[in-house]
Amino acid sequence: MHLLAAKPGGFVDDEGIVDLGQTPAQLVILAAADSVLGALGSALDQLSSDGVSLPSVRLANWMQLVKPAAYDLYEHKVLDHATVVIVSLLGGEHYWSYGFQQLQAWSKAKKGRTLIMVPGDDTPDPALFNVSTAKPEDSHRVWRYLRDSGQANSQQLFYFLSERYFAAAQPWQEPAPLPNALIYHNGQSSGFSQWQRAYQQNIADGHAVVILAFYRSHLQSGNTAMFDGLIGVLEQQGLVPLAVAVSSLKDDLSVGLIESLVERTQAKVILNTTGFAANRVGSPDLASEPTDFQSAFAAPIPVLQLILSGSTQEDWQQQTQGLRSRDVAMQIVLPEMDGRIITRALSFKALSHYNELAQVDLVRYELHLERAQFVAELAKRYATLANKPN
């Protein structure tokens, strides 16, 4: 088995192990979400330019360390020299059982080490909090910094860690929460009236409104260029896009906002880019008892599932099955449980830039124009169909 250089988006080759090529540092933060890593990297750059003294930091996508040999190499080269290691573990301990076990051993192998394990989503996970060696309130605070994210929260996280674990006289503030769901327009969070004024003439001319739902983490990390491009493609098709940043379609506030906007705008289609399923019951075809199988939304409206690939376009083109199994599971199989209509991959991960301070490649989403145009045309056809009498 050979060593590979890291690739954008947590990509791992089946035939080799990844060497991240990082040197030792005092603080290591591992996360699977590129949006979180992007926000942390941006905060590091800003604090450095402001002359703030911080411990040395390394950021990495732990999905590149899922193979035991890759983790062992990283522990030897980086973790064994660290004082504090933070892991934002999406999917719980079973998703990365080897790392979960080895990091506990790492924390006990040498006095003075601190391990903070937190969930990579908004659901508390006692199994992760219980293995953390930090105080429970500190672990919870780190979790909220990472989940609410954004540059301000990321900066405060570094302030907090510097003061708490590296004896720096650094004042810090508690995590500042971002609303679970909000309207996105013209590159930033917006109110409904601003969006309505921008498209007033189009709406008056009878152009169909379509809701575009995406994770708010993209907004928090500034990874919105791809969505701006998609909005432009939808506009070219004569549609009126209303973008909504949400925490999850399992979140009642997020679903409630979308349903409210559907009612207020008489939207004809929902374009969803979030993964997983919102359904809280099993599939009727697989259940041993009768189940109530419903869409996440009360309104009888078609929901088109747009796929944002977790791999690069090059990897997608080279794979005989196209998308890798992780994308198939999270963005096709599970969304189908909500009755969503699967479209196609229209975005792929690409290198944004290399962060020198954290020694990590930061990732951005890149729109595939031809495939975006296909989805926009499909959305227009569904909107047209909605206006036809039965």
NULO-178835 format. One record per residue (C-alpha): chain; x negated, y, z negated; residue number from 0. Coordinates in pm, 1 decimal. Example, Ala and Ser with C-alpha at 12.3 -4.5 7.8 and 13.67 -1.06 7.14 Angstrom:
2
(rec A; (-1230.0; -450.0; -780.0); 0)
(rec A; (-1367.0; -106.0; -714.0); 1)
This chain:
390
(rec A; (0.0; 0.0; 0.0); 0)
(rec A; (-143.6; 337.7; 102.2); 1)
(rec A; (-130.6; 686.9; -48.3); 2)
(rec A; (90.3; 951.1; 112.1); 3)
(rec A; (101.3; 1327.0; 77.3); 4)
(rec A; (423.8; 1470.4; -62.7); 5)
(rec A; (696.4; 1563.2; 183.8); 6)
(rec A; (987.7; 1807.2; 136.5); 7)
(rec A; (1297.0; 1694.2; -50.9); 8)
(rec A; (1170.9; 1402.4; -256.2); 9)
(rec A; (1112.2; 1191.4; 55.9); 10)
(rec A; (937.8; 861.9; -22.5); 11)
(rec A; (803.6; 632.0; 247.8); 12)
(rec A; (894.2; 265.7; 206.3); 13)
(rec A; (538.9; 156.1; 285.6); 14)
(rec A; (333.0; 378.2; 57.7); 15)
(rec A; (317.2; 575.6; -264.7); 16)
(rec A; (306.9; 951.0; -298.8); 17)
(rec A; (6.8; 1137.3; -435.7); 18)
(rec A; (125.4; 1487.4; -525.2); 19)
(rec A; (-233.3; 1608.3; -529.7); 20)
(rec A; (-188.3; 1821.3; -841.5); 21)
(rec A; (-450.4; 1908.6; -1100.2); 22)
(rec A; (-381.0; 1897.4; -1477.8); 23)
(rec A; (-173.4; 2162.7; -1655.0); 24)
(rec A; (-37.5; 2230.1; -2003.1); 25)
(rec A; (329.5; 2232.1; -1903.0); 26)
(rec A; (492.9; 1998.5; -1650.3); 27)
(rec A; (855.1; 2026.0; -1535.7); 28)
(rec A; (1004.7; 1745.2; -1327.8); 29)
(rec A; (1342.2; 1784.3; -1153.9); 30)
(rec A; (1522.7; 1626.8; -859.4); 31)
(rec A; (1704.9; 1944.5; -753.4); 32)
(rec A; (1509.0; 2154.9; -506.7); 33)
(rec A; (1721.3; 2452.8; -611.6); 34)
(rec A; (1593.0; 2423.0; -970.1); 35)
(rec A; (1231.1; 2387.7; -856.6); 36)
(rec A; (1275.3; 2684.7; -623.3); 37)
(rec A; (1410.5; 2906.9; -900.5); 38)
(rec A; (1128.8; 2804.4; -1135.3); 39)
(rec A; (865.8; 2867.2; -869.1); 40)
(rec A; (1008.5; 3209.1; -791.2); 41)
(rec A; (1014.9; 3298.3; -1161.2); 42)
(rec A; (651.9; 3190.4; -1202.0); 43)
(rec A; (543.4; 3411.5; -914.0); 44)
(rec A; (731.5; 3710.3; -1055.2); 45)
(rec A; (592.2; 3666.8; -1407.4); 46)
(rec A; (240.0; 3629.9; -1270.8); 47)
(rec A; (272.0; 3947.9; -1064.6); 48)
(rec A; (398.3; 4126.4; -1378.2); 49)
(rec A; (85.7; 4015.8; -1565.8); 50)
(rec A; (267.7; 3789.1; -1812.0); 51)
(rec A; (38.5; 3535.3; -1978.9); 52)
(rec A; (175.6; 3181.3; -1950.1); 53)
(rec A; (43.5; 2827.7; -1998.3); 54)
(rec A; (-63.3; 2650.6; -1681.3); 55)
(rec A; (239.8; 2497.1; -1510.2); 56)
(rec A; (305.6; 2215.8; -1264.3); 57)
(rec A; (641.4; 2156.3; -1096.7); 58)
(rec A; (731.1; 1834.2; -917.0); 59)
(rec A; (1022.5; 1639.3; -775.3); 60)
(rec A; (1036.9; 1321.1; -984.1); 61)
(rec A; (1206.6; 1136.3; -696.3); 62)
(rec A; (861.5; 1121.8; -538.5); 63)
(rec A; (746.2; 929.7; -846.3); 64)
(rec A; (1014.3; 659.7; -852.9); 65)
(rec A; (768.9; 389.4; -750.1); 66)
(rec A; (578.8; 268.3; -1058.7); 67)
(rec A; (241.2; 306.4; -886.2); 68)
(rec A; (320.6; 667.3; -790.9); 69)
(rec A; (421.8; 750.0; -1146.9); 70)
(rec A; (113.4; 579.5; -1293.6); 71)
(rec A; (-110.9; 779.7; -1063.3); 72)
(rec A; (61.9; 1106.2; -1157.4); 73)
(rec A; (44.8; 1026.0; -1528.2); 74)
(rec A; (-327.8; 958.6; -1501.5); 75)
(rec A; (-402.6; 1273.1; -1300.4); 76)
(rec A; (-158.8; 1523.2; -1455.4); 77)
(rec A; (64.6; 1410.0; -1743.0); 78)
(rec A; (-213.7; 1272.9; -1962.3); 79)
(rec A; (-357.0; 1624.5; -1983.0); 80)
(rec A; (-23.7; 1800.3; -2054.4); 81)
(rec A; (113.7; 1916.3; -2388.0); 82)
(rec A; (480.0; 1956.9; -2290.5); 83)
(rec A; (669.9; 1757.6; -2028.9); 84)
(rec A; (1028.2; 1842.5; -1932.4); 85)
(rec A; (1238.3; 1609.4; -1719.3); 86)
(rec A; (1575.3; 1704.5; -1567.6); 87)
(rec A; (1699.9; 1351.9; -1494.7); 88)
(rec A; (1984.4; 1338.0; -1244.8); 89)
(rec A; (2179.9; 1013.4; -1272.2); 90)
(rec A; (2071.2; 915.1; -1623.3); 91)
(rec A; (1807.2; 674.8; -1753.1); 92)
(rec A; (1898.8; 389.3; -1518.7); 93)
(rec A; (1830.1; 601.3; -1210.8); 94)
(rec A; (1461.7; 615.5; -1305.5); 95)
(rec A; (1421.6; 344.7; -1568.4); 96)
(rec A; (1045.0; 308.9; -1524.5); 97)
(rec A; (979.2; 679.8; -1572.4); 98)
(rec A; (1227.7; 690.5; -1859.6); 99)
(rec A; (1035.5; 419.3; -2044.9); 100)
(rec A; (683.5; 532.8; -1957.5); 101)
(rec A; (744.7; 893.9; -2056.4); 102)
(rec A; (853.9; 780.2; -2400.3); 103)
(rec A; (529.9; 584.8; -2430.6); 104)
(rec A; (340.3; 894.6; -2308.7); 105)
(rec A; (493.7; 1109.6; -2583.3); 106)
(rec A; (388.2; 862.1; -2854.2); 107)
(rec A; (39.0; 790.4; -2724.7); 108)
(rec A; (-115.9; 1114.6; -2849.4); 109)
(rec A; (-33.6; 1352.7; -3131.5); 110)
(rec A; (91.8; 1697.2; -3034.4); 111)
(rec A; (279.1; 1595.5; -2719.8); 112)
(rec A; (637.5; 1709.7; -2662.9); 113)
(rec A; (883.8; 1535.1; -2433.0); 114)
(rec A; (1211.3; 1704.2; -2344.9); 115)
(rec A; (1455.3; 1498.5; -2138.3); 116)
(rec A; (1780.2; 1660.3; -2029.2); 117)
(rec A; (2060.9; 1570.4; -1787.0); 118)
(rec A; (2030.4; 1689.9; -1429.0); 119)
(rec A; (2400.9; 1775.3; -1421.8); 120)
(rec A; (2657.6; 1939.6; -1649.8); 121)
(rec A; (2752.3; 1621.5; -1838.2); 122)
(rec A; (2582.3; 1572.4; -2178.8); 123)
(rec A; (2377.4; 1251.7; -2197.2); 124)
(rec A; (2297.5; 1140.0; -2555.0); 125)
(rec A; (2054.0; 875.6; -2427.6); 126)
(rec A; (1831.5; 1149.7; -2283.7); 127)
(rec A; (1861.0; 1390.0; -2574.7); 128)
(rec A; (1784.7; 1110.2; -2822.7); 129)
(rec A; (1446.2; 1025.9; -2669.2); 130)
(rec A; (1336.2; 1388.9; -2660.8); 131)
(rec A; (1080.6; 1471.1; -2928.0); 132)
(rec A; (1182.9; 1837.0; -2946.6); 133)
(rec A; (1443.8; 1966.7; -3187.7); 134)
(rec A; (1798.4; 1895.5; -3059.4); 135)
(rec A; (1876.8; 2265.1; -3031.3); 136)
(rec A; (1560.2; 2321.0; -2826.0); 137)
(rec A; (1644.8; 2035.6; -2588.7); 138)
(rec A; (1996.7; 2169.8; -2544.0); 139)
(rec A; (1864.0; 2519.4; -2480.2); 140)
(rec A; (1622.5; 2391.0; -2212.7); 141)
(rec A; (1911.1; 2200.2; -2053.2); 142)
(rec A; (2120.6; 2517.3; -2028.7); 143)
(rec A; (1829.2; 2720.3; -1887.2); 144)
(rec A; (1786.5; 2462.9; -1609.2); 145)
(rec A; (2156.6; 2409.1; -1541.5); 146)
(rec A; (2251.9; 2779.2; -1530.2); 147)
(rec A; (1924.3; 2836.7; -1343.7); 148)
(rec A; (1854.7; 3146.1; -1135.6); 149)
(rec A; (1544.4; 3362.6; -1162.3); 150)
(rec A; (1646.2; 3536.9; -1485.8); 151)
(rec A; (1716.5; 3212.2; -1672.2); 152)
(rec A; (1401.5; 3053.6; -1531.0); 153)
(rec A; (1191.5; 3343.9; -1656.4); 154)
(rec A; (1351.8; 3319.3; -1999.7); 155)
(rec A; (1278.7; 2945.6; -2004.0); 156)
(rec A; (907.5; 3015.1; -1958.1); 157)
(rec A; (921.7; 3284.8; -2227.2); 158)
(rec A; (1093.2; 3040.7; -2464.9); 159)
(rec A; (850.8; 2754.9; -2399.0); 160)
(rec A; (548.5; 2985.3; -2434.0); 161)
(rec A; (668.7; 3111.7; -2772.4); 162)
(rec A; (789.4; 2777.2; -2907.3); 163)
(rec A; (513.4; 2540.6; -2794.9); 164)
(rec A; (212.1; 2750.2; -2695.8); 165)
(rec A; (199.9; 3003.7; -2980.6); 166)
(rec A; (255.9; 3305.5; -2757.1); 167)
(rec A; (420.7; 3612.1; -2908.2); 168)
(rec A; (678.4; 3613.8; -2633.7); 169)
(rec A; (1033.2; 3740.2; -2699.6); 170)
(rec A; (1301.4; 3543.4; -2517.7); 171)
(rec A; (1676.0; 3550.0; -2463.2); 172)
(rec A; (1934.9; 3273.6; -2469.6); 173)
(rec A; (2047.5; 3121.6; -2135.7); 174)
(rec A; (2290.1; 3343.8; -1946.8); 175)
(rec A; (2573.2; 3137.7; -1797.2); 176)
(rec A; (2691.3; 3187.3; -1440.0); 177)
(rec A; (3062.2; 3136.6; -1365.3); 178)
(rec A; (3141.9; 2779.9; -1263.3); 179)
(rec A; (3290.8; 2904.7; -938.2); 180)
(rec A; (3274.6; 3231.7; -745.9); 181)
(rec A; (3327.8; 3375.2; -399.8); 182)
(rec A; (3016.9; 3421.0; -185.4); 183)
(rec A; (3012.1; 3691.0; 80.2); 184)
(rec A; (2746.0; 3889.1; 262.4); 185)
(rec A; (2455.6; 3726.4; 79.3); 186)
(rec A; (2581.6; 3757.7; -277.1); 187)
(rec A; (2864.1; 3686.2; -518.7); 188)
(rec A; (3173.0; 3883.9; -427.2); 189)
(rec A; (3530.5; 3959.4; -514.3); 190)
(rec A; (3831.3; 3852.1; -309.9); 191)
(rec A; (3916.5; 4209.4; -207.1); 192)
(rec A; (3568.9; 4267.5; -57.8); 193)
(rec A; (3596.8; 3948.5; 146.3); 194)
(rec A; (3951.4; 4040.8; 254.9); 195)
(rec A; (3846.0; 4387.3; 375.7); 196)
(rec A; (3560.2; 4240.1; 578.8); 197)
(rec A; (3795.0; 4009.1; 772.3); 198)
(rec A; (4108.8; 4222.6; 765.7); 199)
(rec A; (4138.3; 4256.1; 1142.4); 200)
(rec A; (4062.7; 3889.7; 1212.1); 201)
(rec A; (4329.9; 3780.9; 965.2); 202)
(rec A; (4578.3; 4024.9; 1115.2); 203)
(rec A; (4506.6; 3878.4; 1458.7); 204)
(rec A; (4602.6; 3534.8; 1329.9); 205)
(rec A; (4257.4; 3376.8; 1303.4); 206)
(rec A; (4260.9; 3071.1; 1076.8); 207)
(rec A; (4093.1; 3085.9; 736.5); 208)
(rec A; (3865.7; 2796.2; 639.7); 209)
(rec A; (3721.1; 2743.0; 291.1); 210)
(rec A; (3349.8; 2656.4; 275.5); 211)
(rec A; (3249.7; 2497.7; -56.9); 212)
(rec A; (2885.5; 2459.4; -163.0); 213)
(rec A; (2697.1; 2407.5; -487.7); 214)
(rec A; (2637.9; 2727.3; -683.3); 215)
(rec A; (2280.5; 2605.9; -745.2); 216)
(rec A; (2202.5; 2717.5; -389.4); 217)
(rec A; (2314.0; 3067.6; -481.5); 218)
(rec A; (2114.3; 3059.0; -805.9); 219)
(rec A; (1793.3; 2965.1; -626.8); 220)
(rec A; (1846.8; 3199.3; -330.5); 221)
(rec A; (1871.6; 2902.8; -91.3); 222)
(rec A; (2159.5; 3050.9; 107.1); 223)
(rec A; (2015.4; 3123.2; 451.9); 224)
(rec A; (2151.6; 2795.2; 586.8); 225)
(rec A; (2502.8; 2880.1; 466.1); 226)
(rec A; (2476.4; 3228.0; 613.7); 227)
(rec A; (2391.3; 3067.2; 946.2); 228)
(rec A; (2684.0; 2826.1; 918.5); 229)
(rec A; (2920.7; 3113.8; 838.4); 230)
(rec A; (2801.0; 3285.5; 1156.8); 231)
(rec A; (2870.6; 2971.9; 1362.9); 232)
(rec A; (3222.3; 2947.0; 1218.0); 233)
(rec A; (3284.6; 3312.5; 1303.5); 234)
(rec A; (3175.3; 3248.2; 1662.2); 235)
(rec A; (3449.8; 2986.9; 1685.6); 236)
(rec A; (3706.8; 3251.1; 1588.3); 237)
(rec A; (3748.4; 3119.3; 1234.5); 238)
(rec A; (3753.3; 3324.3; 915.2); 239)
(rec A; (3517.7; 3156.4; 665.4); 240)
(rec A; (3569.5; 3204.2; 292.2); 241)
(rec A; (3265.0; 3065.4; 109.5); 242)
(rec A; (3295.6; 2946.8; -250.0); 243)
(rec A; (3001.9; 2848.2; -472.7); 244)
(rec A; (3109.5; 2579.9; -720.4); 245)
(rec A; (2945.9; 2377.4; -995.3); 246)
(rec A; (3125.6; 2057.5; -891.6); 247)
(rec A; (3454.5; 1932.2; -753.5); 248)
(rec A; (3494.8; 1748.3; -1084.5); 249)
(rec A; (3511.0; 2087.4; -1254.8); 250)
(rec A; (3868.5; 2206.2; -1306.7); 251)
(rec A; (3776.5; 2575.1; -1275.2); 252)
(rec A; (3602.8; 2515.2; -942.4); 253)
(rec A; (3892.2; 2315.4; -798.9); 254)
(rec A; (4137.8; 2568.4; -940.6); 255)
(rec A; (3965.4; 2859.3; -764.6); 256)
(rec A; (3964.1; 2676.6; -431.0); 257)
(rec A; (4332.1; 2584.7; -464.4); 258)
(rec A; (4417.0; 2944.2; -554.9); 259)
(rec A; (4228.7; 3073.0; -249.2); 260)
(rec A; (4397.9; 2817.9; -22.6); 261)
(rec A; (4734.7; 2944.9; -142.6); 262)
(rec A; (4643.6; 3313.9; -115.6); 263)
(rec A; (4489.3; 3289.7; 230.5); 264)
(rec A; (4696.6; 3004.3; 375.8); 265)
(rec A; (4367.0; 2838.2; 466.3); 266)
(rec A; (4403.2; 2547.5; 708.9); 267)
(rec A; (4085.9; 2347.7; 640.7); 268)
(rec A; (3834.1; 2295.5; 360.1); 269)
(rec A; (3472.3; 2241.3; 463.0); 270)
(rec A; (3293.9; 2071.3; 175.0); 271)
(rec A; (2917.1; 2034.9; 137.3); 272)
(rec A; (2911.9; 1899.4; -219.6); 273)
(rec A; (2838.1; 1531.3; -272.4); 274)
(rec A; (2985.4; 1247.4; -476.3); 275)
(rec A; (3357.5; 1191.1; -537.3); 276)
(rec A; (3592.4; 1401.6; -746.4); 277)
(rec A; (3836.2; 1115.9; -798.3); 278)
(rec A; (3849.7; 999.1; -1157.6); 279)
(rec A; (4016.8; 666.5; -1076.7); 280)
(rec A; (3895.6; 360.0; -892.0); 281)
(rec A; (3971.2; 278.9; -532.1); 282)
(rec A; (4318.3; 122.9; -495.2); 283)
(rec A; (4172.9; -142.0; -264.3); 284)
(rec A; (3928.0; -256.0; -532.1); 285)
(rec A; (4121.8; -201.1; -853.5); 286)
(rec A; (4265.3; -496.2; -1045.6); 287)
(rec A; (4554.0; -276.8; -1160.9); 288)
(rec A; (4766.3; -16.9; -976.3); 289)
(rec A; (4591.5; 320.4; -950.8); 290)
(rec A; (4699.8; 672.3; -864.2); 291)
(rec A; (4463.6; 760.4; -577.4); 292)
(rec A; (4475.2; 1134.1; -505.1); 293)
(rec A; (4278.4; 1406.7; -334.1); 294)
(rec A; (4088.1; 1650.1; -552.2); 295)
(rec A; (4318.3; 1923.0; -418.8); 296)
(rec A; (4691.6; 1948.9; -469.8); 297)
(rec A; (4758.2; 2110.3; -130.9); 298)
(rec A; (4796.7; 1872.5; 168.2); 299)
(rec A; (4497.9; 2012.0; 352.3); 300)
(rec A; (4226.2; 1829.8; 550.0); 301)
(rec A; (3884.5; 1828.2; 382.5); 302)
(rec A; (3591.0; 1788.7; 621.2); 303)
(rec A; (3274.6; 1652.9; 459.4); 304)
(rec A; (2962.2; 1831.5; 587.9); 305)
(rec A; (2637.0; 1649.1; 522.0); 306)
(rec A; (2328.6; 1832.8; 398.7); 307)
(rec A; (2059.1; 1570.1; 440.2); 308)
(rec A; (1811.9; 1514.8; 159.7); 309)
(rec A; (1544.1; 1428.2; 417.1); 310)
(rec A; (1363.5; 1617.7; 689.5); 311)
(rec A; (1493.8; 1630.0; 1045.1); 312)
(rec A; (1187.5; 1433.4; 1155.5); 313)
(rec A; (1265.9; 1153.8; 910.9); 314)
(rec A; (1632.3; 1148.4; 1017.5); 315)
(rec A; (1535.6; 1116.3; 1383.5); 316)
(rec A; (1292.3; 832.7; 1313.9); 317)
(rec A; (1529.9; 621.5; 1101.8); 318)
(rec A; (1727.1; 359.7; 1295.5); 319)
(rec A; (2027.7; 420.1; 1070.2); 320)
(rec A; (1982.7; 799.1; 1075.4); 321)
(rec A; (2052.5; 902.1; 717.5); 322)
(rec A; (1878.8; 727.3; 431.7); 323)
(rec A; (2079.6; 519.6; 186.0); 324)
(rec A; (2081.6; 795.5; -76.9); 325)
(rec A; (2256.9; 1035.7; 161.7); 326)
(rec A; (2493.4; 764.9; 283.6); 327)
(rec A; (2599.8; 688.3; -74.2); 328)
(rec A; (2635.8; 1042.0; -207.1); 329)
(rec A; (2760.2; 1220.4; 104.2); 330)
(rec A; (2959.8; 956.8; 292.7); 331)
(rec A; (3066.9; 657.1; 82.5); 332)
(rec A; (3163.6; 840.7; -235.8); 333)
(rec A; (3329.3; 1142.3; -64.2); 334)
(rec A; (3545.0; 899.3; 134.3); 335)
(rec A; (3699.5; 796.3; -199.3); 336)
(rec A; (3855.9; 1143.5; -205.0); 337)
(rec A; (3996.1; 1096.4; 144.7); 338)
(rec A; (3751.7; 1343.5; 298.9); 339)
(rec A; (3690.2; 1334.4; 673.8); 340)
(rec A; (3322.3; 1263.9; 739.0); 341)
(rec A; (3164.9; 1484.2; 1007.5); 342)
(rec A; (2788.1; 1480.0; 1055.6); 343)
(rec A; (2458.8; 1597.0; 913.9); 344)
(rec A; (2407.3; 1960.8; 1004.9); 345)
(rec A; (2127.4; 2059.5; 767.1); 346)
(rec A; (1787.9; 1912.2; 684.2); 347)
(rec A; (1518.3; 1993.1; 432.3); 348)
(rec A; (1213.1; 2182.0; 548.4); 349)
(rec A; (908.5; 2333.0; 382.4); 350)
(rec A; (968.9; 2687.6; 263.5); 351)
(rec A; (623.2; 2758.3; 122.3); 352)
(rec A; (354.4; 2620.2; -105.0); 353)
(rec A; (358.8; 2762.9; -456.3); 354)
(rec A; (-2.2; 2805.4; -563.6); 355)
(rec A; (66.2; 2847.9; -935.3); 356)
(rec A; (274.8; 2531.5; -971.2); 357)
(rec A; (97.4; 2338.9; -691.1); 358)
(rec A; (424.6; 2232.9; -531.3); 359)
(rec A; (586.5; 2252.6; -189.3); 360)
(rec A; (914.4; 2440.2; -226.8); 361)
(rec A; (1200.2; 2341.0; -1.6); 362)
(rec A; (1465.7; 2522.9; 196.1); 363)
(rec A; (1767.0; 2396.5; 389.7); 364)
(rec A; (1749.8; 2443.9; 765.8); 365)
(rec A; (2061.7; 2454.5; 984.2); 366)
(rec A; (2078.7; 2227.9; 1290.8); 367)
(rec A; (2257.6; 2465.3; 1528.2); 368)
(rec A; (2399.1; 2213.0; 1778.2); 369)
(rec A; (2545.4; 1994.0; 1503.8); 370)
(rec A; (2682.3; 2297.2; 1318.6); 371)
(rec A; (2857.4; 2407.8; 1636.9); 372)
(rec A; (3016.3; 2062.5; 1668.8); 373)
(rec A; (3150.8; 2082.7; 1312.5); 374)
(rec A; (3278.7; 2437.8; 1366.0); 375)
(rec A; (3465.8; 2330.4; 1678.4); 376)
(rec A; (3610.1; 2031.3; 1492.4); 377)
(rec A; (3726.3; 2260.6; 1210.9); 378)
(rec A; (3893.3; 2489.0; 1464.8); 379)
(rec A; (4077.6; 2192.1; 1617.3); 380)
(rec A; (4206.1; 2085.9; 1275.0); 381)
(rec A; (4316.6; 2444.0; 1205.3); 382)
(rec A; (4499.0; 2454.1; 1539.4); 383)
(rec A; (4662.8; 2119.2; 1466.0); 384)
(rec A; (4790.3; 2251.7; 1133.2); 385)
(rec A; (4997.2; 2514.4; 1317.6); 386)
(rec A; (5163.8; 2268.3; 1554.2); 387)
(rec A; (5511.8; 2141.0; 1466.0); 388)
(rec A; (5544.9; 1772.0; 1384.4); 389)
